[in-house]
Structures are given as structure tokens and as C-alpha cells.
Amino acid sequence: MRVSEPDSRAPAGGSTRIHVVSDVHGNTEALARAGNGADALICLGDLVLFLDYADHSRGIFPDLFGKENADRIVALRTARRYDEARAFGRELWAGRDRNTEILGAVRKQYAELFAAFPTPTYATYGNVDVPDLWPEYARPGTTVLDGERVEIGGRVFGFVGGGLKTPMNTPYEISDEEYAAKVEALGPVDVLCSHIPPEVPELTYDTVARRFERGSRALLEAIRATRPRYALFGHVHQPLVRRMRVGTTECVNVGHFASTGTPWALSW
């Protein structure tokens, strides 16, 4: 396999080219172009934009409560004052139907984002996604996988969606045991695709948020045991390193799509 920057040219005869994105966070315009020149698109989740930590005026939260309140909750979370952030959130939601308002906003984003997926797309969930809604919006040509494998161009790709439990309490966080069971169900694959990274400090530390995000020990153990060619993931937006080897496996963070609009390309 070889790695290159994406372009608009069709793949050469006899070759397979895949574009990979993660952490789309509402970048519908770039998502509509992400499959150009590729045989397939892979999306590793976090389609929804709830709150943009770089621009506090963007996302569901500021749409509902305004930029000033978004500034405050980002400051509390960045300072790891999670109890205060939750209390502030409860104040804002007092007297409002939280589930109805958030799901309505998520549905609006999903309608636009799923319509932008090219055919074929292979996708899994991020930790801020709402899996129960995906069947309503995934059109023919979009295959959703979680704890499942698929063959693309003669290579086996395994997908594990969601994140692990954190104080942030995002919509799709599951226990370590449930996550490990999904990883184990994959068995050996050529390319291991997940939303969160394996539990490696260099891959889980966010240099802007100045904290370690949760990575998966089960993913790391699977990489060491089964030695896939690649492990692809997102979740950490500004990692200490974007790629490194674990044994013979090339681990690559592709979670820069929201800011760059550029997919990561893999061809063989």
C-alpha cells in the first residue's frame, strides 16, 4: 500500500484508492468533495457539530444558547471543571426539552451530511454521534459498520465505532468491556478503522486542549497481536504526533477533516 495526498484524478487501472475522513463536525461542503478520485470513502465518525472549540459561534450549543454561554462552557471544560460545567448546563436547560431540541438539531445536520456522502461510503460512529438516528439517513450506497468487517479492493477493513466513558458524557460512550468485545469480534484485518486511537500517549494527547483523550487498550492489544498494515482513527484533533508505528503497524490520525477539508488517501 502507498499513501498520498488526494486529488481529482480517477485511480489508475488495476489499482484501488480509498479516501478516509474522521471528525467531520458539520463540514458538509468538504464532505461532498471528499470522495473525488477515490473508489470509496471511509468515514470514522463525529459527523455532528455540537460546539466548535476553535470558533465558539458554530454548532448546536451556540445556536441554542449564544456565543457568550459557549465561551463559558468551553472555559470550564478546558479547565477540567466538569462539575461546574454540568451545573451550568443544567441552568441553561432549565424549563426546556433538552432531548427534543438537541435531536431536532442533530436531525437537521444528519440530513445534510448523509446526503453529501458519495457512493460507496463505509462509515462508523464517533463518540458525539447518535447511532439510533443513522438508519433514518443512511441511503443505499452507505454501509454502516460497528464491530464488523468488509472487503474493499481485496483488503479486509475492520470498523469499531464510538468512544469510551469520560466526564464529558458524550452521546455514544460505552464501557471498556463492550468496546473490547467489538474489537475482538473483528479478528485479523488489513486495516483497523476506529474513531478513537489506541492507548498510546503520543496518539491520545491533544496539544491545544492540553489533556489526554481516552484511547483504547483493546485496540492497542489487537494491533500488537494481529499486526494490521494500518490503524486509522481520529478523535484527537491536535495530536502530539499524527502518525507512528506500533510494531509493524502504521498508526495514522485522520481526524483533521473539519478544519482542513482534506481526506487522507490510501492506495494499492
C-alpha positions as CSV (number, residue, x, y, z in Angstrom):
1,M,0.0,0.0,0.0
2,R,1.1,3.6,-0.6
3,V,-0.1,6.8,0.9
4,S,-0.6,10.1,-1.0
5,E,-2.5,13.3,-0.9
6,P,-5.9,13.2,-2.5
7,D,-6.6,14.6,-6.0
8,S,-9.4,14.7,-8.5
9,R,-7.9,12.1,-10.9
10,A,-9.5,8.7,-11.2
11,P,-7.4,5.8,-9.9
12,A,-5.2,4.1,-12.5
13,G,-6.5,0.8,-13.9
14,G,-6.0,-2.1,-11.7
15,S,-5.5,0.0,-8.5
16,T,-7.7,0.8,-5.6
17,R,-7.8,4.2,-3.9
18,I,-9.6,4.9,-0.7
19,H,-10.2,8.3,1.0
20,V,-10.5,8.4,4.7
21,V,-12.1,11.1,6.9
22,S,-12.9,11.5,10.6
23,D,-14.3,14.3,12.8
24,V,-16.3,15.9,10.0
25,H,-18.1,18.1,12.6
26,G,-20.6,19.7,10.2
27,N,-18.2,20.4,7.2
28,T,-20.8,19.3,4.7
29,E,-19.3,21.2,1.8
30,A,-15.9,19.5,2.0
31,L,-17.6,16.1,2.7
32,A,-19.4,16.3,-0.7
33,R,-16.0,16.5,-2.4
34,A,-14.2,14.0,-0.2
35,G,-14.7,11.0,-2.5
36,N,-13.4,12.7,-5.6
37,G,-10.9,10.5,-7.4
38,A,-11.4,7.6,-5.0
39,D,-13.1,4.1,-5.3
40,A,-14.7,4.5,-1.9
41,L,-14.9,6.9,1.1
42,I,-14.4,5.8,4.7
43,C,-15.8,7.9,7.5
44,L,-14.7,7.3,11.1
45,G,-17.5,9.3,12.7
46,D,-18.2,12.5,14.6
47,L,-20.4,14.0,11.9
48,V,-22.3,16.2,14.3
49,L,-21.0,19.7,15.4
50,F,-22.3,20.3,18.9
51,L,-19.7,23.0,19.8
52,D,-16.6,24.2,17.8
53,Y,-13.8,24.7,20.3
54,A,-11.9,26.8,17.8
55,D,-14.9,29.0,16.9
56,H,-17.5,29.2,19.7
57,S,-20.1,30.7,17.5
58,R,-20.5,27.4,15.5
59,G,-22.6,24.4,16.5
60,I,-25.8,23.3,18.2
61,F,-24.9,24.7,21.6
62,P,-24.3,28.3,20.5
63,D,-27.3,28.2,18.1
64,L,-29.4,27.4,21.2
65,F,-27.7,29.5,23.9
66,G,-25.4,32.0,22.2
67,K,-21.7,32.5,21.9
68,E,-21.2,34.0,25.3
69,N,-22.5,30.9,27.0
70,A,-20.5,28.8,24.7
71,D,-17.4,30.7,25.7
72,R,-18.1,30.0,29.3
73,I,-18.7,26.3,29.0
74,V,-15.6,25.8,26.9
75,A,-13.6,27.6,29.5
76,L,-15.0,25.4,32.3
77,R,-14.3,22.2,30.3
78,T,-10.8,23.2,29.3
79,A,-10.0,23.9,32.9
80,R,-11.4,20.4,33.7
81,R,-14.1,21.9,36.0
82,Y,-16.5,19.4,34.8
83,D,-18.9,19.6,37.8
84,E,-19.3,23.3,37.2
85,A,-19.8,22.8,33.5
86,R,-22.6,20.3,34.1
87,A,-24.2,22.6,36.7
88,F,-24.0,25.5,34.2
89,G,-25.6,23.3,31.6
90,R,-28.4,22.3,33.9
91,E,-29.1,26.1,34.5
92,L,-29.3,26.7,30.7
93,W,-31.6,23.8,30.1
94,A,-34.0,24.5,32.9
95,G,-37.5,24.6,31.6
96,R,-36.6,23.4,28.2
97,D,-37.0,20.0,26.5
98,R,-33.3,19.1,26.1
99,N,-33.8,15.8,24.1
100,T,-36.3,17.3,21.7
101,E,-34.2,20.3,20.9
102,I,-30.9,18.5,20.5
103,L,-32.3,15.7,18.5
104,G,-34.1,18.2,16.2
105,A,-30.8,20.0,15.6
106,V,-28.9,16.7,15.1
107,R,-31.5,15.5,12.6
108,K,-31.1,18.7,10.6
109,Q,-27.3,18.2,10.4
110,Y,-27.6,14.5,9.6
111,A,-30.0,15.2,6.7
112,E,-27.3,17.4,5.1
113,L,-24.3,15.3,5.9
114,F,-25.6,11.9,4.8
115,A,-26.8,13.4,1.6
116,A,-23.2,14.5,1.0
117,F,-21.8,11.0,1.2
118,P,-20.6,9.6,-2.1
119,T,-21.3,6.0,-3.2
120,P,-19.8,3.8,-1.9
121,T,-19.2,5.1,1.7
122,Y,-18.3,2.9,4.6
123,A,-18.9,4.6,8.0
124,T,-18.8,4.1,11.7
125,Y,-19.9,6.2,14.6
126,G,-18.0,8.8,16.6
127,N,-18.5,9.5,20.3
128,V,-20.7,12.6,19.6
129,D,-22.9,10.7,17.1
130,V,-26.4,9.3,17.8
131,P,-26.4,5.8,16.3
132,D,-30.1,5.3,16.7
133,L,-30.7,8.0,14.1
134,W,-28.3,6.7,11.4
135,P,-30.7,4.2,9.8
136,E,-33.1,7.1,9.0
137,Y,-30.5,8.9,7.0
138,A,-28.1,6.3,5.6
139,R,-29.0,5.9,1.9
140,P,-28.2,3.0,-0.4
141,G,-24.5,3.1,-1.0
142,T,-23.7,4.0,2.6
143,T,-22.7,1.0,4.7
144,V,-22.6,1.4,8.5
145,L,-20.3,-0.9,10.3
146,D,-19.5,-1.3,14.1
147,G,-17.6,-4.3,15.3
148,E,-17.8,-5.6,11.7
149,R,-15.5,-6.3,8.7
150,V,-15.8,-5.5,5.0
151,E,-13.6,-6.3,2.0
152,I,-12.6,-3.4,-0.2
153,G,-10.3,-4.0,-3.2
154,G,-9.1,-7.3,-1.8
155,R,-8.2,-5.9,1.6
156,V,-10.1,-6.5,4.8
157,F,-11.2,-3.4,6.8
158,G,-12.4,-3.7,10.3
159,F,-14.6,-1.0,12.0
160,V,-15.1,-0.1,15.6
161,G,-17.3,2.9,16.4
162,G,-17.9,5.1,19.4
163,G,-15.8,6.2,22.4
164,L,-15.1,5.2,25.9
165,K,-16.6,6.6,29.1
166,T,-15.4,10.1,30.0
167,P,-16.5,13.0,32.3
168,M,-17.7,14.7,29.1
169,N,-20.6,12.2,28.8
170,T,-20.9,12.5,25.0
171,P,-23.8,10.6,23.3
172,Y,-22.0,7.4,22.2
173,E,-19.6,6.4,25.0
174,I,-19.6,2.7,26.1
175,S,-17.7,0.6,28.7
176,D,-14.2,-0.7,28.1
177,E,-15.6,-4.2,28.1
178,E,-18.2,-3.6,25.5
179,Y,-15.7,-1.8,23.3
180,A,-13.1,-4.6,23.7
181,A,-15.8,-7.2,22.6
182,K,-16.3,-5.3,19.4
183,V,-12.5,-5.2,18.7
184,E,-12.2,-8.9,19.4
185,A,-15.1,-9.7,17.1
186,L,-13.1,-8.3,14.1
187,G,-10.3,-10.8,14.2
188,P,-7.2,-10.1,12.0
189,V,-7.7,-7.4,9.4
190,D,-5.5,-5.5,7.0
191,V,-6.8,-2.1,8.1
192,L,-8.2,-1.4,11.5
193,C,-10.6,1.6,11.5
194,S,-11.8,3.2,14.7
195,H,-13.0,6.6,15.9
196,I,-10.7,6.7,18.9
197,P,-7.0,5.9,18.9
198,P,-5.2,3.1,20.5
199,E,-4.0,3.8,24.0
200,V,-0.6,5.3,23.2
201,P,0.4,8.6,24.9
202,E,1.7,10.3,21.7
203,L,-1.6,9.5,19.9
204,T,-4.0,10.5,22.7
205,Y,-2.6,13.8,23.9
206,D,-4.2,16.9,22.5
207,T,-1.7,19.7,22.4
208,V,-4.3,22.5,22.3
209,A,-6.8,21.1,24.9
210,R,-3.6,20.1,26.9
211,R,-5.1,16.9,28.0
212,F,-5.0,13.2,27.2
213,E,-8.1,11.9,25.5
214,R,-9.2,8.3,26.1
215,G,-7.6,5.8,23.8
216,S,-8.4,2.1,23.7
217,R,-6.2,-0.6,25.4
218,A,-8.1,-3.2,23.4
219,L,-7.2,-1.5,20.1
220,L,-3.5,-1.4,21.1
221,E,-3.5,-5.1,22.1
222,A,-5.2,-6.0,18.8
223,I,-2.6,-4.1,16.9
224,R,0.2,-5.9,18.7
225,A,-1.4,-9.3,18.3
226,T,-2.8,-9.2,14.8
227,R,-0.4,-6.6,13.2
228,P,-2.7,-4.9,10.6
229,R,-1.0,-2.9,7.9
230,Y,-2.7,0.3,9.1
231,A,-4.6,1.5,12.1
232,L,-6.7,4.6,11.2
233,F,-8.6,6.8,13.7
234,G,-9.5,10.4,14.6
235,H,-11.0,11.9,17.8
236,V,-7.9,13.8,18.9
237,H,-7.9,16.9,16.8
238,Q,-4.4,18.3,17.6
239,P,-2.4,15.2,18.5
240,L,1.2,15.3,19.7
241,V,2.0,13.1,16.7
242,R,-0.2,12.3,13.7
243,R,1.4,9.0,12.8
244,M,3.7,6.5,14.3
245,R,4.5,2.8,14.1
246,V,3.4,0.3,16.7
247,G,5.4,-2.8,15.8
248,T,4.8,-3.2,12.0
249,T,1.5,-1.3,12.0
250,E,1.4,2.3,10.8
251,C,-1.0,4.2,13.1
252,V,-2.4,7.3,11.4
253,N,-4.7,10.1,12.9
254,V,-7.0,11.2,10.1
255,G,-9.1,13.4,12.4
256,H,-8.3,16.8,10.8
257,F,-11.1,16.9,8.3
258,A,-13.3,19.6,9.9
259,S,-10.5,22.1,9.8
260,T,-8.7,21.1,6.6
261,G,-11.4,19.6,4.4
262,T,-8.8,17.2,3.1
263,P,-9.2,13.4,3.3
264,W,-6.3,11.0,3.9
265,A,-5.6,8.8,0.9
266,L,-4.6,5.2,0.7
267,S,-4.0,3.3,-2.5
268,W,-2.7,-0.2,-3.5
